[in-house]
Amino acid sequence: MHIVIMGCGRTGATLATEFEARGHTVAVIDQSGDAFRRLPSSFKGQRITGIGFDRDTLVSAGVEDAYGFAAVSDGDNSNILAARVVRETYGIENVVARIADFGRAEVYRRLGIPTVAPVPWTAAQIVTRLLPGGSDDLFDDPSAGVSLRRLPVDPAWVGRRYTELQERSGARVAYLVRFGEPLLPVTDTRVQEGDEAYFALVRGAELDPARVTGRSPEVTR
């Protein structure tokens, strides 16, 4: 697949490297030619100096045949404008815009422009990592009412099956990280010390899953 990225800061350069490593073709657009220094010397994609929402620049980047477009420059307005141009003019559905202003990001998300607001996500990650018993919000789909979260699991659950934890909490275990390696649990998978458990939750559920997983199973009876 072909991916077009606007902005060659640290995020843009990282994305470009990641997509190319996965076998996709990549074009990176930036107003400053010096920005391309952030790309590794092995990068084989296009480096295009220009304005990311300019149509000639976008065409040069191959946007007409692109599968996806990421607007990750330093300017919120430029990112939103570029994302709208790519979606509305070229019919590319897979667009994402990075927006620093969380309030504006929510507005654009409701208008159908997928956005990423890094500041609140970073703050939430720090808070949950610093405080005991915290949980991580990794994904949220407001329209479907589904989210993916890392929930604390009380040590008293060690040795019990994850299926029991699911039944008690009303949440589904999506995956585990055990000894640094990902693991998809099966029927007989049991809780081990040090597991990081990631749950799929449905908004409006009768139980609060974190209150169940974060307590001894004897307390939840």
Secondary structure, DSSP 8 states (H G I E B T S, - for coil): -EEEEE--SHHHHHHHHHHHHTT-EEEEEES-GGGGGGS-TT--SEEEES-TT-HHHHHHTTGGG-SEEEE-SS-HHHHHHHHHHHHHHH---EEEEE-S-HHHHHHHHHTT--EE-HHHHHHHHHHHHHSTT--EEEEEETTTTEEEEEE---GGGTTSBHHHHHHHHS-EEEEEEETTEEE---TT-B--TT-EEEEEEETT-SS-HHHHHTS-TTTT-
